[in-house]
């Protein structure tokens, strides 16, 4: 755990979180959040070198403990007193693009059907048993792999089920994940499975950065020599971990300390009781690490700062964080009547500080000085707020502020020119709501998600194919039908079915895929009334939340004034899109054609980068188009829409026009795009339900 990046902000917290899990794997793992290039992966990989070795049954592929072998082990049952050997604890890496069979293992279905043999090849979960399972870019992991990880982490057992054939084995591991929040957040279910979380960031001190570079150069020039220079430190650290593990069963969690744990969790209003369990286990591990036989208030404080920040989020746009004042108040209110201890606890049996591998009271603060989130940032900042209630100071909610209204024909030319409207400050979005599902027509073959229909690795069976390679999803009825006509020719005389390789059929599954949702948002003066822009931003924010839940990539284009801007290139981070949307000012003319042409260019580039991911274009506008004097701006917009329609881009137009008199320009744009047009109020899922009920009543 001694490596050249200890100066990275928050690295002390990361080091401590990893060590607490090494002392007590029951803490539940670590999630490391941070910007790119902050040695997240290097830190995790360094953990394997200091973990104590494990004793395993000789010849067991599943790492069974000789003292308590798994009774369901596929390589068992193991006899009492079976030969044992010692090996280093493993750090197994799960690639983001791994298949399900690579994770849980696979059965040879051909041998199972033709020979009746359970030929099972273990996967990564078996290799990680009693070790560390490391997932880099865990937030990009496919949903079906996340589901398997959740099951294994919850049960401590991996299951492989194939057409009535079942294999299971123990899979207890320390789960460690790293992620860059800019690329998207984790599903809440997986986020809660991580016991502790830490934030890391690059240091801003030039001298510190220079030392990091200097040590990296030394490591690259002489890897063996560099490792030897730190060998004594690693040996001492490994010995301290072993000593803390031996002390762990004897650490006492008093009723007073337990009340402090539960009081802190209640004060931060976390969901469920897993937070209480994790905080208590982390506090016990911290006491053992520091050489104490009883949990103190300092242990509870450190544990809470590592275990609670990611459990306070109420929606995907909330930043994880912990308010120090609330933590201090909760600890104070639950403190025993006799007050705090007179003597502050030492960091370890020898009184060493953080340089000795320990952690003092300030080590896991998670505050700004430690690279963590600022206090008080865990709440939702996207409520309607006072600004959303301000009445529209502009004349005419449906008029283009700062511009003359268009003619009834909706033409952009021939109007009297007015001076461009001044830019107005951003307004706060309205509260997000649950939207109806917008889909791309047809059946795709993109990455797993929850939006549009697609051929997938998981889902309902819709047919069968002749496999080109190994059979992973056997379609049993189709296999039987393929084998049945040949039974006499194959000499079948008994009840058994004679099956050959050519009879096997692979099941075709239909599930859901994630899409690229590209938002094109009108930020011109015609959208500038505060009441309308508040509603528009709230609607787009709701669609962003829906995109997060459906595992989509998102991009954001805005157009106003003289042209269009790619405010956010396609990314996994809906949080970044929400931030850009919230700060979006309005004003100026309405270059609708420029916005559509910019969308066409972005989609062309993305089609090359990610050809399997189908796009969904969402245009949020009132349909007006204005610009320099004399141009046919609305005609230009319709021609740009025709280009997108010719490229077979699926689109939805959200009509933001309001007021008693409506020109219906957005509907014309939708027709040119070949797109569905929805009024702003029709985006909500409950409005769809009301429409269905009305149609049924009329019928």
MARGU-135433 format. One record per residue (C-alpha): x, y, z; residue in three letters. Coordinates in pm, whole numbers, plus 50000, padded with zeros to 5 digits. Example, Ala and Ser with C-alpha at 12.3 -4.5 7.8 and 13.67 -1.06 7.14 Angstrom:
512304955050780ALA/513674989450714SER/
end
This chain:
500005000050000UNK/503025022649975UNK/503065037149629UNK/504005070149463UNK/500515085749472UNK/499885090249845UNK/499735128049792UNK/496525125949590UNK/493765144149774UNK/491575119049956UNK/494145091149921UNK/494485088250299UNK/490755081350314UNK/491075055550036UNK/494015038850206UNK/492125037250535UNK/488935023750372UNK/490864995950199UNK/492704987150519UNK/489494985450723UNK/488114960750470UNK/491344940950484UNK/490944938850862UNK/487244930250843UNK/485894919050501UNK/482404920050654UNK/482514958150618UNK/481384952550260UNK/483894967050017UNK/484875001349888UNK/483645024049609UNK/486275048749488UNK/484945079549310UNK/487265104149142UNK/488455121648832UNK/490625103648581UNK/494345099948649UNK/494185099149030UNK/495695064349083UNK/492425048049181UNK/493305015249012UNK/496905016249135UNK/495705019749492UNK/493354990149470UNK/495914967649305UNK/498404976149580UNK/496024960749834UNK/496684925149719UNK/500344927249821UNK/499544933050189UNK/496614908950236UNK/497394878650453UNK/497704845450264UNK/494774821250270UNK/494714783750332UNK/492834763850065UNK/492044727549999UNK/494664713749763UNK/493284709049412UNK/490014727849478UNK/489284752849201UNK/486924772049431UNK/489334780449714UNK/487544761449991UNK/488754767350345UNK/490164734450485UNK/488734743050828UNK/485194747850688UNK/484884735550330UNK/481794744350127UNK/479434714150133UNK/478054723849790UNK/481474728249626UNK/481404713549273UNK/484884699249338UNK/483744683849667UNK/482684670949898UNK/486034675250072UNK/486914650050339UNK/487914660650688UNK/491654665650707UNK/492024670150333UNK/495404682150215UNK/495774719950233UNK/498104745850095UNK/498674782950144UNK/498474808149862UNK/498354846149836UNK/494944862649846UNK/493764869449492UNK/492764902049336UNK/490494893149044UNK/489564919948790UNK/486154919848622UNK/486294936848280UNK/483344959848201UNK/482664940747880UNK/482764905948035UNK/480074880847947UNK/477754864648198UNK/479454830948150UNK/482844846548221UNK/481544860448550UNK/479624830948697UNK/481134802548495UNK/479574780948229UNK/478204746148171UNK/479074725547867UNK/475494720547749UNK/476454697447465UNK/478114672647704UNK/475294676847956UNK/472684666647696UNK/474594640147506UNK/476654624547789UNK/474764634848102UNK/477974650348245UNK/477984682748448UNK/481114698048294UNK/481414731448476UNK/484094757548410UNK/484444781948704UNK/484164819448642UNK/485564850548802UNK/483304847849107UNK/484894814449194UNK/488394828749146UNK/487564858449374UNK/486214836949661UNK/488004847149983UNK/489814874449792UNK/489114907649620UNK/486874913049317UNK/487864945549151UNK/485674963048892UNK/487214992948716UNK/484645017248573UNK/481994999048773UNK/479375024848673UNK/479655012848312UNK/479024976348400UNK/476094960848208UNK/472904956848404UNK/472744918948377UNK/476234916448531UNK/475214940748803UNK/472274918148887UNK/474574888048919UNK/476984907349140UNK/474114918549364UNK/472924882749406UNK/476394869449485UNK/477204898049723UNK/473924893549910UNK/473964855449934UNK/477684847549932UNK/476844820949671UNK/477054820249291UNK/474414801249093UNK/474584788148737UNK/471234776948598UNK/470854762248250UNK/467704743648141UNK/467194724448464UNK/470914719348533UNK/472064738048844UNK/475514743948992UNK/476314765849290UNK/479404774149493UNK/480524798249764UNK/481464833149645UNK/482374855549937UNK/484634883649827UNK/485634919349899UNK/484004940649628UNK/486034971049524UNK/484934994149244UNK/486385025649092UNK/484535050848879UNK/484685085248726UNK/481385102948810UNK/481575122448483UNK/480735090048301UNK/477515083648493UNK/476365071448831UNK/475735036948973UNK/472375020349008UNK/471135026349366UNK/470974988949440UNK/474654983749361UNK/475695016449524UNK/474195004949853UNK/476134972049834UNK/479444990249878UNK/480214993350246UNK/482375024450225UNK/482935051849971UNK/485725077249923UNK/486355106549691UNK/489795112849543UNK/491105142149340UNK/494445153649206UNK/496435177349432UNK/496705213849330UNK/500075220149499UNK/502805220649226UNK/505415206949467UNK/503235177349555UNK/502465170149191UNK/506185171749111UNK/506925145749380UNK/504285122649234UNK/505855125548888UNK/509335120449033UNK/508325087949203UNK/506515075548895UNK/509645081048688UNK/511675062048948UNK/509205033148932UNK/509295032048551UNK/513115033448540UNK/513685005248792UNK/510474987148893UNK/512274960649100UNK/514434985949282UNK/511505008549351UNK/509474979649493UNK/512434968849707UNK/512695003849855UNK/509135000649986UNK/509294963850076UNK/509924969550448UNK/506944993150471UNK/504674967950299UNK/505864939950526UNK/505174960950836UNK/501734969850700UNK/500884933350631UNK/501934924050984UNK/499754951551129UNK/496754939450926UNK/497284904151058UNK/497514917151415UNK/494334937551372UNK/492514907051234UNK/493544887251540UNK/492334915251768UNK/489034920351584UNK/486954893151762UNK/487874908052099UNK/486824944052026UNK/483764954152230UNK/480964975352083UNK/479304989352395UNK/475654999152413UNK/476715035552425UNK/478795032552108UNK/475985013651935UNK/473555041452026UNK/475945066451870UNK/476045045851550UNK/472275043651523UNK/471815080151622UNK/474135091551342UNK/472375069751084UNK/468975082651197UNK/470185118751189UNK/471165115250822UNK/467875098050734UNK/469485068950547UNK/467335041650398UNK/467095007850567UNK/469404993450831UNK/472374983350618UNK/474025016850698UNK/473835009551072UNK/475414975151024UNK/478194987950798UNK/478995017351025UNK/479154994851330UNK/481414969751154UNK/483684997351024UNK/483925012651372UNK/484924978851519UNK/487504974051243UNK/488905008851303UNK/489245001951675UNK/491094969451598UNK/493304987351347UNK/494215013651607UNK/494984987351872UNK/491974993352094UNK/489764967452257UNK/486644989552269UNK/484935011752014UNK/485215049052090UNK/483445079851959UNK/486405086051729UNK/485895051851570UNK/482205059351511UNK/483045093151359UNK/485575078651114UNK/483255050051020UNK/480295073250958UNK/482335095850732UNK/483195066050515UNK/479935046250530UNK/477185072550501UNK/477885098150223UNK/476685076249936UNK/473615064750131UNK/472165099650173UNK/471285104849805UNK/467605107749725UNK/467845110649346UNK/470615106149086UNK/471375143549069UNK/472245146249439UNK/475945148049518UNK/477125124349792UNK/478235142350103UNK/478095144550479UNK/477445175550690UNK/480005177550972UNK/477725198651193UNK/474945172551174UNK/477455145151252UNK/478835163851553UNK/475345171151682UNK/474235134851648UNK/477315122451833UNK/476875148752102UNK/473185140952156UNK/473905103752191UNK/476985107952411UNK/476775091252754UNK/476025114053046UNK/479535112253180UNK/480785130852870UNK/483645123252637UNK/486795105752743UNK/489365128152909UNK/492155114452694UNK/491915113752316UNK/492475079052172UNK/495825071452019UNK/496065059851661UNK/497525025951736UNK/499335004451985UNK/502535024451936UNK/500815058051915UNK/501715061551547UNK/500065086951322UNK/498815083650967UNK/502345079250839UNK/502455046551030UNK/499405034050845UNK/496875046251102UNK/494155071851089UNK/493565100151331UNK/490295117851390UNK/490695138551077UNK/491615110850838UNK/488195102350697UNK/486475135750713UNK/485275135950356UNK/485355173850380UNK/486845198350132UNK/490355195650274UNK/490305158150220UNK/489075159549866UNK/485555149049958UNK/482315167149884UNK/481505199850054UNK/479175197550355UNK/475525201250284UNK/475615190649921UNK/473595159249966UNK/470215175749915UNK/468305179549593UNK/468935213849441UNK/466485209149159UNK/463235217749337UNK/460965244249203UNK/462175269749460UNK/461195306149487UNK/462335314749135UNK/459935289848982UNK/457055308849140UNK/457965342748991UNK/455255355048760UNK/456165361648401UNK/457335397748373UNK/457315396147994UNK/454285406147793UNK/452465376347641UNK/453485341747748UNK/453325329447390UNK/455245358247232UNK/458895358547132UNK/460325382947385UNK/462505408747218UNK/461215399046871UNK/458045407246680UNK/455565378346670UNK/455645357546351UNK/452985360846089UNK/450015336846101UNK/451635317945811UNK/454595310846043UNK/457115324645788UNK/460405337045924UNK/460985362845646UNK/459365395945572UNK/459145406645935UNK/460225439946071UNK/463575435146240UNK/463975442946607UNK/467125445646813UNK/468265412246958UNK/466855405847303UNK/469335407947589UNK/470425375547751UNK/468455367148063UNK/469825348148360UNK/469015311648410UNK/465865301248592UNK/465515271648827UNK/463835240748678UNK/460515228948811UNK/460405196549010UNK/461035165648793UNK/458195141348731UNK/457835105848599UNK/457725106848220UNK/456235083047967UNK/458705060247796UNK/459915073547463UNK/461225045647239UNK/463125040846916UNK/460925020846674UNK/461984986346557UNK/464324961446721UNK/467944970346787UNK/471014951846905UNK/472694977147131UNK/474024975747484UNK/471664963447753UNK/469344989947893UNK/465704997347959UNK/464395018647676UNK/463865002947331UNK/463274967147216UNK/466424948347121UNK/468024914347074UNK/469724908547407UNK/471544884147632UNK/468674884847878UNK/464934887247821UNK/462054867047685UNK/462584839047433UNK/461264848747089UNK/462864822346866UNK/465924801146798UNK/468944800046571UNK/471584775046471UNK/474614784246688UNK/477804794946519UNK/479894787046827UNK/479324774447180UNK/475724772147299UNK/475134795547593UNK/471314797547588UNK/469854764247481UNK/466394764647322UNK/465304730247441UNK/462044726147241UNK/463774736246917UNK/466644712246991UNK/464224683547048UNK/462334691846729UNK/465594692146534UNK/466674658246675UNK/463324640146659UNK/463234631646284UNK/466624614046302UNK/466044590146591UNK/465464558746379UNK/468444566346159UNK/470594570246469UNK/469524536146598UNK/467454547746893UNK/465754518047064UNK/465114530447418UNK/463394560447574UNK/466444583247560UNK/466774609947290UNK/469884608147076UNK/471244643147024UNK/474234653846817UNK/475974687446792UNK/474044697246481UNK/470724694646666UNK/471514721546924UNK/469674754446891UNK/470514787647051UNK/467624807147203UNK/467004841847063UNK/466084866147341UNK/464384899747325UNK/465044925347596UNK/465694962447615UNK/468614983747504UNK/469995017347608UNK/469985045047349UNK/471705077847283UNK/469175104547378UNK/470235137447219UNK/468355167747349UNK/468055198347124UNK/466705226247346UNK/465435259947229UNK/466985286847454UNK/465955316847245UNK/463935346947345UNK/460695329947248UNK/461295305747537UNK/462375333247770UNK/459335338647988UNK/460335326748334UNK/457215306048391UNK/457575287848060UNK/461335281948084UNK/460925268748438UNK/458435243148308UNK/460585234648005UNK/463695228948216UNK/461675207748456UNK/460445186448167UNK/463955181648023UNK/465275173748372UNK/462545147448402UNK/463625132248072UNK/467235132248193UNK/466195113748507UNK/464345088848288UNK/467495084748074UNK/469535077248386UNK/467095050548496UNK/467055034848148UNK/470875034448115UNK/471075058247818UNK/473865080147696UNK/472815116547675UNK/473915147647487UNK/472715183647495UNK/472535209347213UNK/471155244047270UNK/470345270347011UNK/469765307447048UNK/471125340246914UNK/473385334446616UNK/473745296646622UNK/473765263346805UNK/476135250247069UNK/476995214847173UNK/476615221547545UNK/477455185647636UNK/478915159347402UNK/477305124847433UNK/478205110747773UNK/477015086848043UNK/476805115148296UNK/473255128048319UNK/474465148248618UNK/476645169248389UNK/473705174248152UNK/471485184748442UNK/474075209848558UNK/474405225048209UNK/470635226548176UNK/470145243448512UNK/472645271048428UNK/471315276448077UNK/470495313348006UNK/467945324147746UNK/467545352247496UNK/468105361947134UNK/466785348846808UNK/465705313246725UNK/468165295846487UNK/466165263546474UNK/467855251546153UNK/471295255446312UNK/470215234246607UNK/468945206246382UNK/472025206846159UNK/474285205146464UNK/472285175146584UNK/472755158046247UNK/476515163046269UNK/476735149746627UNK/474705119046536UNK/476855112646229UNK/480005111946444UNK/478375090346711UNK/477185065546450UNK/480855059346366UNK/481955057546731UNK/479155035246855UNK/477315020446556UNK/475104996646759UNK/473625023546984UNK/470535037746819UNK/469825074846872UNK/466645091946988UNK/466435128946907UNK/464325149747146UNK/463665185147016UNK/462265208747278UNK/460905240147107UNK/457855260747025UNK/458635256146654UNK/459495292146575UNK/462475300646356UNK/463925335646330UNK/467235350446223UNK/468745376846002UNK/466515398445784UNK/465225383445462UNK/465825346645518UNK/463285318545495UNK/464195305945841UNK/461235283145888UNK/461845267645547UNK/465515262145639UNK/464425244545957UNK/462035221845766UNK/464795212845517UNK/467195204745805UNK/464465183145956UNK/464125165245623UNK/467835156145632UNK/467385139945971UNK/464285121545853UNK/466155108845548UNK/468865095245780UNK/466135075445959UNK/466735092746292UNK/463985085246544UNK/462755117646696UNK/460235132846933UNK/459225169546929UNK/458145184547261UNK/455875214147181UNK/456475242047433UNK/454035266947281UNK/451575280747531UNK/448895307047556UNK/445355309747421UNK/446485313947058UNK/448735286246920UNK/450345285946577UNK/451095248446574UNK/454595253346432UNK/456075224946641UNK/453575201046485UNK/454805210546139UNK/458385204846250UNK/457405170646384UNK/455815161646051UNK/459005171645867UNK/461065150146105UNK/458635121046080UNK/458425123946457UNK/455825121446727UNK/454835155546865UNK/453885158747231UNK/452755189447416UNK/454755197247726UNK/451995185847957UNK/451695152547771UNK/455175140947875UNK/454035129448218UNK/453295092448258UNK/449985099848431UNK/448825120448131UNK/449395089747915UNK/447295068848152UNK/444525094948137UNK/444625094347757UNK/444285056547752UNK/441365057647996UNK/439605084147787UNK/440055063747467UNK/438655032647635UNK/435665052147768UNK/434935066147422UNK/435085031347270UNK/
end
